[in-house]
Amino acid sequence: MPGCWRRLVLGDSEDYRRRKALCRAGDDLEDHVVALGFRGLPTAESLVPGSPSLSDRPGGQAGICTTAIGYIRRRSALAHRCPTEAPLSIITTNFDASAAAALGGPPWLIERRVAAAERAEAVGLPSIAEEVWRYSRIDELDLDRFAPPGSVVPAATSVAAARDAGVGVRAALGSIGAVAVVANGYLAEVELSEAARASGVRLGRLCDLDPEGVVFEALSAEPVDVFGHLNQAFCDPLLLEIPSGVTIEEPILVVDWVDASGGALFPRLLVRLGEDAVATLVEWHCSSEVEALVVPLIDVLVGRGARLRHLLIQDRAESVWQLARHVSTVEQDASLTSTQAVLGGWYARSRTDCQLVGRGASGYLNAAYFAHHDQVLDFRTFQLHAAPDTSSNCLLYTS
C-alpha cells in the first residue's frame, strides 16, 4: 500500500453499516485500513459516567465522535470472525491484590492498588465480541505468561540499557528541557535543565512530588477496561507539571524502556499544564528483543489557554504486546496536538480519549504506522466535544 495521509471523516450511520457489512462479507483487510465512524450519539453516558445528555448542552453542536481505526495485517482472517463468547476471567495470581500491595508506597497508593486489583479480577479480560475490541488480537492474550516486577526499583542493568536507548533521541532533539528515564515501567532517573528548574517545572515520581496523592486524584482517568484497572494496581506514576504562564522552549523527553522478559509492565505518566503554559513532550517507547506485556497510560490536563505538543514514537520489539491509552482533557481556549508514530509490537493497540471540556478548546490527533509480517497495529479514538465552539481533527498516515 503506498504511503498516504487519510483524513478520517466520520460517516453517518448508513455509511458505517455499509463499511461494516463489507468487513463481514469477506474483506480480509489485506493492505488497507478499515475506518469505522459514529456520530450524533445522544449521550456521553457510556464514556463519561454521570455526564448529562449532550443534546442539552447550550451552543454549538456538542457531541461525541468515535473512530475505530483498523490495521494493516498481511495475513489476516480476523475480519471474518463475529464471535459471541463472554469476557474471559483472569486465571492467575500474578495480578492479585497481594501482589499489588507488595509494591509498597504511601498508604493512599497501596489502598488504590489493592482496590484496583480487586476490580480487575471482577471485570475479567475483554473479548472480541465487544465492539471496541472487534478485529483485535485480545483473544490471543494469555496473562499467565506475564508477571509484574516485584519492586518499583529497576535493576541497574536495565537502567543503563534505558539510558543508552535514549542517546540517539536526545542527540536528534538537541537541547532538552528535561528528561525522565523509565525502565520496565518504573522511573529510573530524572534530569532538569537550569531553565526548567528555575521556571518551577516538576518532573519525578508522583509519590515524591505529591505525597498525599492530590494530583493523582485530580488527573487520573477512570478505567474503561481491565487493563486500566491493572495499570492503577501496578503503576508507580510519573508526574510532569508545567506551572501557569511558563513556556518551555526545549522539548521534554520521556524514555520508556522495556527489557524484562515475561514482564507485565504498567508505566503511567501524569501531565498537567497550568493556565497559558506552553510545552512540547516527546515519548520514546523502545525495548530489547523480549516477550513482554506493556500497558502504558498517559493522563493529560491542558489548562485554560495552554498549548501542548505531544509526540510519541513507539518502536518496541515485534514480540511485545502493547495496550496503550492516552487520555487528555483540554480546557477553555487550550490546544493539544498529539502525534503518534507506531512501528513495533506484535499487537500494539492505542486508545485515545480526547475530551474538549472548555469553550474554544481544540484537539488535533495525528498518527502514522508502518506494519509488516503479522503485526497488528490498532488505533481507536474517542473525541468528546463537551463544550461549544470546540474543534478536533484526526489524521492517519499508513504505509
Secondary structure, DSSP 8 states (H G I E B T S, - for coil): ---EEEE-----HHHHHHHHHHHHTT---TTS--EEEE---SB-TTTSTT--BGGGSSSTT-EEEEEEE----SS--GGG-------B----STTSHHHHHTT---HHHHHHHHHHHHHHHHH-B--TTSGGGTTSSGGG--GGG-B--S-SS--HHHHHHHHHHTHHHHHHH-S-SEEEEEETTEEEEEEE-HHHHHTT-EEEEHHHH-TT-HHHHHH----SSHHHHHHHHH---EEEEE-TT-B--S-EEEEEEE--TTBEE--EEEEEE-TT-EEEEEEEEEE-S--EEE--EEEEEE-TT-EEEEEEEEE--TTEEEEEEEEEEE-TT-EEEEEEEE---SEEEEEEEEEE-STT-EEEEEEEE---TT-EEEEEEEEEE-STT-EEEEEEEE-
